[in-house]
Amino acid sequence: QHPANSSTMVEIDGKLMMKVSAIGAAGYSAQLLGMPKTAKELYWTDKVAYSEPTVRFMGHALAGGALVCAGAASAPTKASLQGAAAWWLTAPLMMGVQCKAGEFKTEMAVANTVTCGAIGVG
């Protein structure tokens, strides 16, 4: 039985949250850097022209985010946790805009929104 003032939500330690954020970003980064053409075909529609430099640059940006999160994981601050949450929770907005424009695949936006939401809310 839960105490009267407890929440039914599971609280995740800030260190773990930053590690999860780093691993999530590293996973996306590996896709974009390691297999840019496959990643483009996986996420974006044919309406978006393939550009290896652009896809790889996005992978580089995600790698940087992963490194920042990993670096903050040993002693996360409230600001670093809020920044990571904002990063993950705004990604679905970008995917939504791209879906509306017919540029991002809807099924991938749904799957990624679940992933981003879980990490961002965590």
C-alpha positions as CSV (number, residue, x, y, z in Angstrom):
1,Q,0.0,0.0,0.0
2,H,1.2,3.5,-0.9
3,P,1.5,6.2,1.7
4,A,-1.1,8.9,1.3
5,N,1.4,11.4,-0.1
6,S,3.1,9.1,-2.5
7,S,2.9,9.2,-6.3
8,T,2.1,6.2,-8.5
9,M,4.7,7.5,-10.9
10,V,8.1,5.9,-10.8
11,E,10.8,8.4,-10.1
12,I,14.0,7.9,-12.0
13,D,17.4,9.0,-10.5
14,G,18.9,12.0,-12.4
15,K,22.1,10.2,-13.1
16,L,20.2,7.3,-14.7
17,M,18.1,9.8,-16.6
18,M,21.1,11.5,-18.2
19,K,22.6,8.1,-19.0
20,V,19.4,7.0,-20.7
21,S,19.4,10.3,-22.6
22,A,23.0,9.8,-23.7
23,I,22.3,6.3,-24.9
24,G,19.2,7.3,-26.7
25,A,21.0,10.1,-28.5
26,A,24.0,7.9,-29.3
27,G,21.6,5.3,-30.9
28,Y,20.1,7.8,-33.2
29,S,23.5,9.3,-33.9
30,A,24.9,5.9,-34.9
31,Q,22.1,5.4,-37.4
32,L,22.6,8.8,-39.0
33,L,26.4,8.6,-39.0
34,G,26.9,5.0,-39.8
35,M,24.2,4.4,-42.4
36,P,23.0,7.8,-43.6
37,K,21.1,6.5,-46.7
38,T,19.3,3.8,-44.8
39,A,18.4,6.3,-42.0
40,K,17.1,8.8,-44.6
41,E,14.9,6.1,-46.1
42,L,13.8,5.0,-42.7
43,Y,12.7,8.4,-41.4
44,W,12.0,10.7,-44.3
45,T,9.7,10.5,-47.3
46,D,10.7,10.7,-50.9
47,K,9.7,14.3,-50.8
48,V,12.9,15.0,-49.0
49,A,16.0,14.7,-51.2
50,Y,18.8,12.6,-49.8
51,S,21.9,14.5,-48.8
52,E,24.6,12.4,-47.1
53,P,26.3,15.5,-45.6
54,T,23.1,16.7,-44.1
55,V,22.2,13.4,-42.6
56,R,25.7,12.9,-41.2
57,F,25.7,16.4,-39.8
58,M,22.4,15.6,-37.9
59,G,24.2,12.5,-36.6
60,H,27.1,14.6,-35.5
61,A,24.7,17.0,-33.6
62,L,23.1,14.0,-31.9
63,A,26.5,12.6,-31.0
64,G,27.4,16.0,-29.4
65,G,24.1,15.9,-27.4
66,A,24.9,12.3,-26.3
67,L,28.3,13.4,-25.1
68,V,26.9,16.4,-23.2
69,C,24.3,14.1,-21.5
70,A,27.0,11.5,-20.7
71,G,29.2,14.2,-19.2
72,A,26.4,15.5,-17.0
73,A,25.4,12.1,-15.8
74,S,27.9,11.9,-12.9
75,A,26.5,15.0,-11.3
76,P,23.3,16.2,-13.1
77,T,22.0,19.6,-12.2
78,K,18.4,20.6,-12.4
79,A,19.2,22.7,-15.4
80,S,20.9,19.8,-17.3
81,L,17.9,17.6,-16.6
82,Q,15.5,20.2,-17.7
83,G,17.6,20.8,-20.9
84,A,17.7,17.1,-21.7
85,A,13.9,16.9,-21.1
86,A,13.3,19.9,-23.4
87,W,15.5,18.4,-26.1
88,W,13.6,15.1,-26.1
89,L,10.1,16.6,-25.7
90,T,10.5,19.2,-28.5
91,A,11.7,16.6,-31.1
92,P,8.1,15.3,-31.6
93,L,7.1,18.9,-32.5
94,M,9.6,19.0,-35.3
95,M,8.6,15.5,-36.5
96,G,4.9,16.7,-36.4
97,V,5.7,19.8,-38.6
98,Q,7.6,17.6,-41.0
99,C,4.8,15.0,-41.1
100,K,2.3,17.7,-41.8
101,A,4.5,18.8,-44.7
102,G,4.7,15.2,-46.0
103,E,8.4,15.1,-45.3
104,F,8.6,12.7,-42.3
105,K,7.1,9.2,-42.2
106,T,4.1,9.1,-39.9
107,E,4.8,5.6,-38.5
108,M,8.4,6.7,-37.6
109,A,7.0,9.9,-36.0
110,V,4.7,7.9,-33.9
111,A,7.4,5.4,-32.8
112,N,9.9,8.2,-32.1
113,T,7.4,10.3,-30.2
114,V,6.9,7.4,-27.8
115,T,10.7,7.0,-27.4
116,C,11.2,10.8,-27.1
117,G,8.3,11.1,-24.7
118,A,9.5,8.3,-22.5
119,I,13.0,9.7,-22.2
120,G,11.9,13.3,-21.9
121,V,9.3,12.7,-19.2
122,G,11.6,10.3,-17.3
